[in-house]
Amino acid sequence: MIKSPLLTERSTKLKEKFNQVVFRVDPRANKGDIRRAVEMIFKVDVEKVRTAIFRGKFRRLSAGKPQGKRPDWKKAIVTIKKGQDIKMEQEMS
């Protein structure tokens, strides 16, 4: 369900300012699945889940090589209740 945390400059600002954590998730996962997975893995209470689907880009390789496409992926922005925290060093199942 949850593939990995996204550690970017923007996700760091979201964590500091709004207590939100950003994850890369399975494209078939819905908001309820994501909420239950985060609550079970990290033992926190989730207030809200927002998702975004990103389409894979087409890429051309150097001369004579075939064209390709990067895979589609989905991002979830999870709002955690105030006073609770997720440590990104924790192992994910």
Backbone as CSV, one residue per row, in Angstrom:
resi,resn,N_x,N_y,N_z,CA_x,CA_y,CA_z,C_x,C_y,C_z
1,MET,0.825,-1.181,0.000,0.000,0.000,0.000,0.876,1.253,0.000
2,ILE,1.659,1.448,1.040,2.567,2.587,1.120,3.930,2.103,0.656
3,LYS,4.453,2.755,-0.383,5.725,2.309,-0.945,6.915,2.954,-0.246
4,SER,6.884,4.291,-0.112,8.005,4.972,0.526,7.606,6.402,0.876
5,PRO,8.288,7.002,1.848,8.051,8.419,2.127,8.732,9.265,1.058
6,LEU,8.151,10.411,0.742,8.772,11.342,-0.193,9.438,12.435,0.630
7,LEU,10.740,12.459,0.616,11.487,13.443,1.383,12.016,14.506,0.431
8,THR,11.245,15.574,0.279,11.629,16.690,-0.570,11.584,17.968,0.260
9,GLU,12.003,19.050,-0.334,11.962,20.335,0.367,10.520,20.703,0.705
10,ARG,9.620,20.466,-0.244,8.211,20.798,-0.022,7.609,19.928,1.076
11,SER,7.906,18.634,1.069,7.342,17.749,2.088,7.871,18.096,3.481
12,THR,9.106,18.563,3.551,9.672,18.984,4.833,8.941,20.215,5.362
13,LYS,8.623,21.154,4.473,7.883,22.351,4.885,6.464,21.992,5.327
14,LEU,5.820,21.063,4.628,4.477,20.629,5.009,4.480,19.992,6.394
15,LYS,5.514,19.212,6.681,5.619,18.557,7.988,5.783,19.588,9.102
16,GLU,6.649,20.573,8.881,6.910,21.584,9.903,5.703,22.499,10.132
17,LYS,5.060,22.932,9.045,4.010,23.937,9.141,2.628,23.365,9.428
18,PHE,2.276,22.237,8.783,0.917,21.718,8.873,0.813,20.319,9.463
19,ASN,1.913,19.733,9.912,1.949,18.376,10.455,1.425,17.363,9.430
20,GLN,1.913,17.506,8.181,1.532,16.604,7.101,2.744,15.804,6.650
21,VAL,2.499,14.560,6.240,3.553,13.673,5.772,3.184,13.214,4.370
22,VAL,4.195,13.113,3.481,3.951,12.760,2.092,4.530,11.375,1.808
23,PHE,3.714,10.532,1.159,4.132,9.175,0.824,3.897,8.907,-0.655
24,ARG,4.724,8.035,-1.225,4.457,7.453,-2.536,3.665,6.181,-2.251
25,VAL,2.493,6.025,-2.893,1.606,4.903,-2.590,1.261,4.146,-3.861
26,ASP,0.657,2.993,-3.678,0.202,2.179,-4.801,-0.897,2.938,-5.549
27,PRO,-0.831,3.003,-6.873,-1.842,3.742,-7.628,-3.272,3.215,-7.454
28,ARG,-3.434,1.970,-7.038,-4.772,1.399,-6.834,-5.324,1.686,-5.444
29,ALA,-4.525,2.255,-4.555,-4.953,2.499,-3.173,-5.931,3.670,-3.120
30,ASN,-6.973,3.527,-2.295,-7.884,4.648,-2.097,-7.571,5.322,-0.758
31,LYS,-8.253,6.422,-0.477,-7.943,7.203,0.722,-8.163,6.413,2.007
32,GLY,-9.191,5.590,2.048,-9.454,4.776,3.237,-8.350,3.756,3.482
33,ASP,-7.887,3.127,2.415,-6.785,2.164,2.537,-5.526,2.845,3.065
34,ILE,-5.234,4.024,2.527,-4.035,4.770,2.926,-4.138,5.170,4.395
35,ARG,-5.321,5.654,4.804,-5.539,6.057,6.201,-5.287,4.885,7.147
36,ARG,-5.891,3.726,6.846,-5.727,2.560,7.716,-4.278,2.088,7.759
37,ALA,-3.582,2.125,6.618,-2.187,1.678,6.587,-1.300,2.585,7.430
38,VAL,-1.469,3.903,7.310,-0.648,4.842,8.089,-0.941,4.683,9.575
39,GLU,-2.214,4.572,9.946,-2.564,4.416,11.361,-2.002,3.120,11.931
40,MET,-2.001,2.047,11.140,-1.509,0.761,11.624,0.019,0.744,11.717
41,ILE,0.704,1.260,10.693,2.167,1.194,10.667,2.799,2.142,11.684
42,PHE,2.312,3.383,11.738,2.969,4.408,12.553,2.271,4.683,13.875
43,LYS,1.123,4.043,14.134,0.393,4.201,15.406,0.073,5.666,15.689
44,VAL,-0.511,6.350,14.689,-0.932,7.740,14.838,-2.389,7.857,14.387
45,ASP,-3.026,8.995,14.697,-4.381,9.272,14.244,-4.318,10.178,13.021
46,VAL,-4.993,9.796,11.959,-4.988,10.548,10.710,-6.241,11.414,10.642
47,GLU,-6.060,12.710,10.351,-7.192,13.612,10.197,-7.714,13.610,8.769
48,LYS,-6.795,13.695,7.788,-7.207,13.839,6.401,-6.169,13.223,5.479
49,VAL,-6.629,12.720,4.330,-5.742,12.173,3.304,-6.086,12.844,1.973
50,ARG,-5.091,13.396,1.316,-5.258,13.949,-0.023,-4.361,13.156,-0.965
51,THR,-4.847,12.919,-2.183,-4.059,12.141,-3.126,-3.923,12.872,-4.452
52,ALA,-2.865,12.522,-5.182,-2.631,13.064,-6.520,-2.010,11.971,-7.374
53,ILE,-2.485,11.853,-8.613,-1.950,10.865,-9.545,-1.070,11.582,-10.552
54,PHE,0.137,11.062,-10.759,1.085,11.645,-11.695,1.285,10.679,-12.853
55,ARG,1.095,11.164,-14.054,1.280,10.349,-15.242,2.759,10.274,-15.577
56,GLY,3.211,9.102,-15.991,4.612,8.919,-16.352,4.971,9.698,-17.609
57,LYS,6.168,10.214,-17.641,6.631,10.988,-18.789,7.217,10.063,-19.853
58,PHE,7.092,10.491,-21.109,7.739,9.766,-22.194,9.199,10.189,-22.246
59,ARG,10.085,9.228,-22.432,11.517,9.497,-22.470,12.123,8.876,-23.714
60,ARG,13.003,9.646,-24.338,13.761,9.121,-25.471,15.190,8.903,-25.018
61,LEU,15.760,7.826,-25.430,17.142,7.535,-25.095,18.026,7.967,-26.254
62,SER,19.318,7.796,-26.131,20.242,8.238,-27.175,20.003,7.505,-28.497
63,ALA,20.661,7.929,-29.523,20.426,7.468,-30.900,20.385,5.947,-31.008
64,GLY,19.378,5.463,-31.731,19.266,4.040,-32.004,18.612,3.223,-30.916
65,LYS,18.320,3.831,-29.794,17.700,3.085,-28.696,16.201,3.385,-28.664
66,PRO,15.427,2.489,-28.125,13.968,2.676,-28.156,13.491,3.769,-27.201
67,GLN,12.296,4.253,-27.487,11.666,5.214,-26.593,11.005,4.457,-25.460
68,GLY,10.739,5.149,-24.384,10.102,4.494,-23.257,9.224,5.455,-22.495
69,LYS,8.580,4.934,-21.457,7.698,5.747,-20.635,7.949,5.394,-19.180
70,ARG,8.077,6.411,-18.367,8.204,6.175,-16.937,6.841,5.764,-16.393
71,PRO,6.817,4.988,-15.324,5.525,4.505,-14.825,4.698,5.621,-14.175
72,ASP,3.369,5.450,-14.201,2.476,6.351,-13.476,2.670,6.089,-11.981
73,TRP,2.451,7.124,-11.152,2.577,6.930,-9.717,1.602,7.824,-8.979
74,LYS,1.402,7.525,-7.694,0.424,8.240,-6.891,1.075,8.738,-5.613
75,LYS,0.715,9.969,-5.231,1.257,10.586,-4.018,0.106,10.813,-3.048
76,ALA,0.364,10.590,-1.757,-0.631,10.829,-0.713,-0.057,11.810,0.302
77,ILE,-0.824,12.855,0.594,-0.456,13.823,1.630,-1.371,13.549,2.818
78,VAL,-0.782,13.110,3.920,-1.534,12.663,5.084,-1.374,13.681,6.207
79,THR,-2.504,14.191,6.729,-2.485,15.127,7.848,-2.629,14.333,9.140
80,ILE,-1.679,14.535,10.050,-1.647,13.846,11.341,-2.204,14.779,12.417
81,LYS,-2.905,14.219,13.401,-3.455,15.039,14.478,-2.343,15.752,15.237
82,LYS,-2.662,16.943,15.748,-1.675,17.737,16.481,-1.178,16.972,17.704
83,GLY,0.096,17.141,17.994,0.699,16.470,19.125,1.276,15.104,18.788
84,GLN,0.994,14.602,17.589,1.533,13.309,17.165,2.568,13.538,16.070
85,ASP,3.458,12.573,15.908,4.553,12.752,14.961,4.927,11.411,14.352
86,ILE,5.457,11.470,13.127,5.974,10.279,12.458,7.458,10.494,12.225
87,LYS,8.253,9.562,12.690,9.697,9.601,12.445,9.962,8.877,11.138
88,MET,10.612,9.539,10.193,10.844,8.934,8.880,11.927,7.848,8.914
89,GLU,12.648,7.713,10.005,13.680,6.690,10.108,13.066,5.325,10.395
90,GLN,11.767,5.286,10.768,11.130,4.029,11.093,11.076,3.136,9.861
91,GLU,11.212,1.836,10.072,11.127,0.873,8.974,9.686,0.731,8.553
92,MET,9.474,0.616,7.253,8.136,0.410,6.724,7.983,-1.037,6.288
93,SER,6.831,-1.623,6.546,6.561,-3.013,6.176,6.161,-3.115,4.735
